[in-house]
Amino acid sequence: MKIVVCIKQVPATNDAKIDPETKRIIREGLKAILNPFDTYALEEAIQLRDQFGGEVIALSMGPPKAEAVLREAISLGVDSAILLSDRAYGGSDTWATSYALSRAIDTIGGVDLVLCGKQAVDGDTAQVGPGIAAHLDWMQATYVMAVDEVQDAGMTVKRMHEDGYDVCEVPFPAVMTVVKGINTPRVPTLKGRLASLKIDIPVWKPADIGADVERLGLDGSPTRVVKTQPPPPRSSSTKRIEGSPEECANALLHELRLRSIV
């Protein structure tokens, strides 16, 4: 089984600021880490490889410093890694990002399964995984909480939703996004960290993946961030209700009904 895990480098702080001109996160000077949700996708891929054989390839798109999260993935046990890095990729929205990643996956060839974390903590869109599936025209399953069975033709998985879960049969090739409850991510070993320092990580440009540069970057992105603002502060006002238990309950119910109308 050949598995590609798409991972992302994200800011390690909640204090990230937005550039007022570009409406993008100012990443200079911020500590960067592997997107926490992606650690579950990496762990699931490694477990599947260890159980059924094959290889795991970590794939990321970003600036040259994003190589750090790929080396972290190698230290966890993936077999190889690829970085998509070029100025042409800069400013890509989720559509352009998923297009570039899909082209890289197609270039790798022979991929059975693509795994992603359910979302990135810096964007919270949860759109890249489904976007990859759409560009590749592959089956997909999002919010996967468990893998029940793996066969030659596909997998049976549990897909989480608000009321419980669905049991889905997903034929290969497929794209899946996973939630954090699916496993417990491992920590890097010393051997893994040493190996991650020695391995060569190729950097692919748009020409290497046969990508149309007009569909990449800011100019190739159909969505634009036109305005950003912090959410309004929560009201800190309180209302004290006094009286007997029955009077307090009736008063509280009346207050809640008034607020629901508003």
C-alpha positions in Angstrom: 0.0 0.0 0.0 1.4 3.4 -1.0 0.2 6.1 1.3 0.7 9.9 1.0 0.2 12.0 4.1 -0.3 15.7 3.4 1.0 17.8 6.3 1.4 21.6 6.9 3.6 23.9 8.9 1.6 26.3 11.0 2.3 29.0 13.6 2.8 27.7 17.1 1.1 30.6 18.8 -2.4 32.2 19.1 -0.8 35.6 18.8 -0.4 35.5 15.0 -1.3 38.8 13.3 -2.9 39.5 9.9 -1.1 41.7 7.4 -3.6 44.6 6.7 -2.6 44.8 3.0 -2.4 41.1 2.0 -4.9 39.8 4.6 -2.5 36.9 5.2 -0.9 35.7 8.4 2.4 37.4 9.2 4.6 34.3 9.7 7.9 36.1 10.0 9.3 35.8 13.5 6.7 33.2 14.6 7.7 29.8 15.8 6.3 27.1 13.4 5.2 23.6 14.2 3.6 20.6 12.5 -0.1 21.1 12.3 -1.4 19.1 15.4 -4.2 17.4 13.5 -1.7 16.1 10.9 0.1 14.0 13.6 -2.9 11.7 13.7 -2.8 11.3 9.9 0.9 10.4 10.1 0.3 7.9 12.9 -2.5 6.2 11.1 -0.5 5.9 7.9 2.5 4.4 9.8 0.2 1.9 11.5 -1.4 0.9 8.2 2.0 0.4 6.6 3.3 -1.6 9.5 0.3 -3.9 9.4 -0.2 -4.3 5.6 3.2 -3.3 4.1 4.0 -0.6 1.6 5.4 2.9 2.1 4.5 6.2 3.6 5.4 9.5 1.9 5.0 12.9 3.6 4.0 15.8 1.3 3.9 19.4 2.2 3.6 22.8 0.4 5.3 25.8 1.8 8.4 28.0 2.1 11.8 26.3 2.4 11.6 26.3 6.2 8.6 23.9 5.9 11.3 21.2 5.4 11.4 21.1 9.2 8.0 19.4 9.5 8.9 16.9 6.8 12.0 15.9 8.8 9.8 15.6 11.9 7.6 13.3 9.9 10.6 11.2 8.9 11.7 11.0 12.6 8.3 9.6 13.4 8.7 6.8 10.9 7.6 7.8 7.3 9.8 6.5 4.5 10.3 9.6 2.5 9.2 13.2 2.0 8.6 15.8 -0.7 8.4 19.6 -0.4 6.5 21.8 -2.9 8.2 25.1 -2.6 8.3 28.0 -5.1 7.2 31.6 -5.3 4.5 30.5 -7.7 2.8 28.6 -4.9 2.7 31.7 -2.6 -0.7 33.0 -1.6 -2.6 29.9 -2.7 -6.1 29.5 -1.2 -7.5 26.1 -0.4 -8.5 25.4 -4.0 -5.0 26.3 -5.5 -3.3 24.4 -2.6 -5.4 21.2 -3.2 -4.7 21.5 -6.9 -0.9 21.6 -6.4 -1.0 18.7 -3.9 -3.1 16.7 -6.3 -0.7 17.2 -9.1 2.2 16.1 -6.8 0.2 13.0 -5.8 -0.4 12.2 -9.5 3.3 12.7 -10.2 4.3 10.3 -7.4 2.1 7.7 -9.0 0.6 4.5 -7.8 -0.8 6.0 -4.6 -3.6 4.0 -3.0 -4.5 6.3 -0.1 -4.0 10.0 0.8 -4.4 10.9 4.5 -4.8 14.4 5.9 -5.6 15.8 9.3 -9.2 17.1 9.4 -8.1 20.7 9.2 -5.2 23.1 9.8 -5.3 25.1 13.0 -4.3 28.3 11.2 -7.1 28.3 8.6 -9.7 25.9 10.1 -11.4 25.4 6.7 -11.2 21.6 6.4 -11.3 22.1 2.7 -7.9 20.9 1.4 -8.5 17.2 1.9 -11.8 17.2 0.1 -10.3 19.5 -2.5 -7.5 17.0 -3.3 -10.2 14.3 -3.8 -12.1 16.5 -6.1 -9.1 17.4 -8.2 -8.1 13.7 -8.4 -11.7 12.5 -8.9 -11.2 10.0 -6.1 -13.5 8.7 -3.5 -13.2 10.4 -0.1 -14.2 10.0 3.5 -13.9 13.0 6.0 -13.8 13.0 9.8 -12.7 9.4 9.9 -12.6 8.2 13.5 -11.6 4.5 13.0 -10.5 2.1 10.3 -12.4 -1.2 10.8 -11.1 -3.3 7.9 -8.6 -3.1 5.1 -8.9 -5.2 1.9 -7.2 -5.2 -1.4 -10.0 -3.2 -3.0 -10.6 -0.6 -0.3 -11.3 0.1 3.4 -14.2 0.1 5.8 -14.1 3.1 8.1 -16.2 4.9 10.7 -17.0 8.5 9.8 -17.9 10.8 12.7 -20.8 13.2 12.6 -23.0 15.1 15.0 -25.3 12.2 15.9 -22.7 9.4 16.0 -21.0 7.8 13.1 -21.5 6.2 9.7 -19.9 3.0 8.5 -18.5 3.6 5.0 -16.9 1.4 2.4 -14.3 3.4 0.6 -12.6 1.9 -2.5 -9.0 2.6 -3.5 -7.7 5.0 -4.5 -9.1 7.3 -1.9 -8.6 10.4 0.2 -9.4 10.4 3.9 -9.3 13.1 6.6 -8.9 11.9 10.2 -9.9 13.2 13.6 -7.7 13.2 16.6 -9.6 10.4 18.4 -8.5 7.8 15.8 -5.2 7.0 17.5 -2.5 8.2 19.9 0.5 9.7 17.9 3.9 8.4 18.8 6.9 10.5 19.7 10.1 10.6 17.6 12.8 8.1 18.6 16.5 9.0 18.7 17.1 6.7 15.8 14.4 8.5 13.9 15.7 11.9 14.6 19.2 11.0 13.4 17.7 9.4 10.2 15.7 12.6 9.6 18.9 14.7 9.5 20.5 12.5 6.8 17.6 11.9 4.3 17.4 14.0 1.2 14.1 15.9 0.7 13.5 16.8 -2.9 11.9 20.2 -3.6 9.4 20.2 -6.5 8.6 23.2 -8.6 5.4 23.6 -10.6 7.2 22.2 -13.7 8.1 19.1 -11.8 4.5 18.2 -11.1 3.1 19.4 -14.4 1.1 22.2 -12.8 -0.5 25.1 -14.6 1.0 28.2 -12.9 -2.1 30.2 -13.7 -4.0 27.9 -11.3 -1.5 28.5 -8.5 -0.7 31.3 -6.0 -2.7 34.4 -5.4 -3.7 34.9 -9.0 -4.8 31.3 -9.4 -7.0 31.4 -6.3 -10.7 32.0 -6.8 -11.3 33.2 -3.2 -10.0 36.4 -1.6 -9.9 37.6 2.0 -11.3 41.1 1.8 -11.7 41.8 5.5 -10.6 40.4 8.8 -11.7 41.4 12.3 -11.7 39.8 15.8 -15.0 38.4 17.0 -17.1 40.7 19.2 -16.4 40.3 22.9 -18.8 38.2 24.9 -21.1 40.0 27.2 -19.9 39.9 30.8 -23.1 41.2 32.3 -24.9 39.0 34.9 -28.4 39.0 36.3 -29.0 37.7 39.8 -32.2 35.8 40.4 -33.6 35.5 43.9 -36.5 33.8 45.5 -37.7 30.3 46.2 -36.4 27.5 44.0 -39.7 27.5 42.0 -39.6 31.3 41.5 -35.9 31.1 40.4 -36.7 28.3 38.0 -39.6 30.2 36.4 -37.6 33.4 36.2 -34.7 31.7 34.6 -37.0 30.0 32.1 -38.5 33.4 31.3 -35.1 34.9 30.8 -33.9 32.2 28.4 -37.1 32.5 26.4 -36.6 36.2 26.0 -33.0 35.7 24.9 -34.0 33.0 22.4 -36.4 35.4 20.8 -33.7 38.0 20.4 
